[in-house]
Amino acid sequence: MIHQHTSLLPYNTFGIDARAAFFTEICSIQELQTALQAGIQPVMILGGGSNMLLTKDVSGLVIKNSISGINLAGSDAEKTFIKVGGGVVWHDFVCWAVENGYGGVENLSLIPGTVGASPVQNIGAYGVELKDVFVELEGVELATGQVHTFGHAACRFGYRDSVFKQELKGKYCITSVTFALTHHAHRLNISYGDIQKTLESNGVTEPTIADVSRAVIQIRSSKLPDPAKIGNCGSFFKNPETSRTVLERIRLSHPQVVSYDLPDGRVKIPAGWLIEQCGWKGEKVGNTGCYEKQALVLVNYGGATGAEVKNLAYAIIDSVEKTFGIRLEPEVNII
Ligand SMILES: Cc1cc2nc3c(=O)[nH]c(=O)nc-3n(C[C@H](O)[C@H](O)[C@H](O)COP(=O)(O)OP(=O)(O)OC[C@H]3O[C@@H](n4cnc5c(N)ncnc54)[C@H](O)[C@@H]3O)c2cc1C
């Protein structure tokens, strides 16, 4: 059923009160195809609304993807293949995998949103990215209603990027994703961030996937604001990748600059560090602001409009560019 003038307040983690001209929730490919046949344009696919900033009311049809299902789709000597509905809550899938002894997604615990959105920006955390466990996805082309399968190469995954954020942006609804997870001899990735330290403080010497998941949940809960309490979309900006020349130039004025080497010889500089150096961390501007514990996160303290958050984001981008000559790019989809 298609509703009119629906508030999207319950459907986005920034807590922005924008309206959809038309809104429907779909639980199967068939329901999606029927909704598309109504011919309402443009169509916007909504998952958990945890990576979008709504700056105005949305014209056209918003389709909330609620396709469920976690199904075993085969296995080989090392891995089990699992096909998951696009509307499944990402963290519910991670919990299911951990409880059932499948390894590979434990570092991605507690990332908000849905499985269907996870390939869109190749979600990642604590040294693991979606692409590391991805096999293929099924998506319905919004223009035709036809189902297409995309393998790894076709998705063109990059850092918080994929073909679905580039030329196929807004053209498909991802209805399922198939993952390959280890069923034994799990390859734990505990070298990143505070995982090792947290495991030690939990008294864990021989970690299991459940221990790693628990540690990640602990770390994330202590650093990131809970969207149920303070509206936010996690990291608002991507960490910029730049040349060594730029890094050395920054080092002249800021000898303490933090950087990570990239395989192609360039470097990644944490956007949070750049923003903090410009004095934004903990700054409040009207009803919005830069989170006090993590400068990369913009928050809605209550009643902020999307335009207010967007203005703050661009003020930060301009100030980082003026100070460091680096133009930050939003990770969040500004709608
Ligand atoms: C507190 C917090 C922490 C976060 N931490 C991380 C993190 O560590 N790592 C990380 O990578 N991200 C993180 N995020 C961002 C967010 O959780 C992810 O980007 C997530 O994948 C978004 O899922 P969603 O279902 O909420 O997508 P939405 O916000 O609903 O949509 C995001 C974009 O994808 C499109 N889309 C959604 N579903 C589909 C679909 N089925 N088919 C096609 N297009 C679709 C939408 O149209 C939109 O353009 C965080 C967010 C929050 C609030």
The ligand as a MOL file (V3000), in Angstrom:
LIG
                    3D

  0  0  0     0  0            999 V3000
M  V30 BEGIN CTAB
M  V30 COUNTS 53 58 0 0 0
M  V30 BEGIN ATOM
M  V30 1 C 26.2960 5.5040 14.9430 0
M  V30 2 C 26.6740 5.1330 13.5270 0
M  V30 3 C 27.8500 4.4510 13.2840 0
M  V30 4 C 28.2140 4.0750 11.9740 0
M  V30 5 N 29.3730 3.3930 11.7900 0
M  V30 6 C 29.7430 2.9990 10.5480 0
M  V30 7 C 30.9350 2.2480 10.3410 0
M  V30 8 O 31.6570 1.9320 11.2810 0
M  V30 9 N 31.2530 1.8960 9.0760 0
M  V30 10 C 30.4590 2.2200 8.0080 0
M  V30 11 O 30.8300 1.8520 6.8830 0
M  V30 12 N 29.3190 2.9150 8.1790 0
M  V30 13 C 28.9260 3.3130 9.4120 0
M  V30 14 N 27.7770 4.0270 9.6010 0
M  V30 15 C 26.9720 4.4020 8.4230 0
M  V30 16 C 25.8050 3.4250 8.1190 0
M  V30 17 O 25.5410 2.6150 9.2090 0
M  V30 18 C 26.1010 2.5470 6.9080 0
M  V30 19 O 26.4150 3.3300 5.7890 0
M  V30 20 C 24.9180 1.6350 6.5560 0
M  V30 21 O 25.3010 0.7010 5.5730 0
M  V30 22 C 23.7150 2.4110 6.0650 0
M  V30 23 O 22.6420 1.4940 5.9950 0
M  V30 24 P 21.1540 1.9740 5.9450 0
M  V30 25 O 20.3120 0.7720 5.7070 0
M  V30 26 O 20.8160 2.7720 7.1380 0
M  V30 27 O 21.1720 2.8870 4.6380 0
M  V30 28 P 20.3090 4.2080 4.3640 0
M  V30 29 O 20.8170 5.3310 5.2020 0
M  V30 30 O 18.8590 3.9110 4.4460 0
M  V30 31 O 20.7040 4.4860 2.8440 0
M  V30 32 C 21.9990 4.8900 2.5040 0
M  V30 33 C 22.1050 5.0040 0.9650 0
M  V30 34 O 21.9800 3.7140 0.3880 0
M  V30 35 C 20.8160 3.6230 -0.4370 0
M  V30 36 N 20.1960 2.3170 -0.1430 0
M  V30 37 C 19.7400 1.8880 1.0650 0
M  V30 38 N 19.2970 0.6210 0.9460 0
M  V30 39 C 19.4790 0.2640 -0.3460 0
M  V30 40 C 19.1970 -0.9120 -1.0980 0
M  V30 41 N 18.6320 -1.9820 -0.5360 0
M  V30 42 N 19.5110 -0.9260 -2.4090 0
M  V30 43 C 20.0860 0.1400 -3.0180 0
M  V30 44 N 20.3540 1.2900 -2.3620 0
M  V30 45 C 20.0660 1.3480 -1.0500 0
M  V30 46 C 19.9270 4.7900 -0.0390 0
M  V30 47 O 19.1010 5.2090 -1.0980 0
M  V30 48 C 20.9750 5.8320 0.3430 0
M  V30 49 O 21.4760 6.4800 -0.7930 0
M  V30 50 C 27.3770 4.4110 10.8910 0
M  V30 51 C 26.1680 5.0840 11.1420 0
M  V30 52 C 25.8070 5.4430 12.4470 0
M  V30 53 C 24.5090 6.1320 12.6900 0
M  V30 END ATOM
M  V30 BEGIN BOND
M  V30 1 1 1 2
M  V30 2 1 2 3
M  V30 3 2 2 52
M  V30 4 2 3 4
M  V30 5 1 4 5
M  V30 6 1 4 50
M  V30 7 2 5 6
M  V30 8 1 6 7
M  V30 9 1 6 13
M  V30 10 2 7 8
M  V30 11 1 7 9
M  V30 12 1 9 10
M  V30 13 2 10 11
M  V30 14 1 10 12
M  V30 15 2 12 13
M  V30 16 1 13 14
M  V30 17 1 14 15
M  V30 18 1 14 50
M  V30 19 1 15 16
M  V30 20 1 16 17
M  V30 21 1 16 18
M  V30 22 1 18 19
M  V30 23 1 18 20
M  V30 24 1 20 21
M  V30 25 1 20 22
M  V30 26 1 22 23
M  V30 27 1 23 24
M  V30 28 2 24 25
M  V30 29 1 24 26
M  V30 30 1 24 27
M  V30 31 1 27 28
M  V30 32 2 28 29
M  V30 33 1 28 30
M  V30 34 1 28 31
M  V30 35 1 31 32
M  V30 36 1 32 33
M  V30 37 1 33 34
M  V30 38 1 33 48
M  V30 39 1 34 35
M  V30 40 1 35 36
M  V30 41 1 35 46
M  V30 42 1 36 37
M  V30 43 1 36 45
M  V30 44 2 37 38
M  V30 45 1 38 39
M  V30 46 1 39 40
M  V30 47 2 39 45
M  V30 48 1 40 41
M  V30 49 2 40 42
M  V30 50 1 42 43
M  V30 51 2 43 44
M  V30 52 1 44 45
M  V30 53 1 46 47
M  V30 54 1 46 48
M  V30 55 1 48 49
M  V30 56 2 50 51
M  V30 57 1 51 52
M  V30 58 1 52 53
M  V30 END BOND
M  V30 END CTAB
M  END
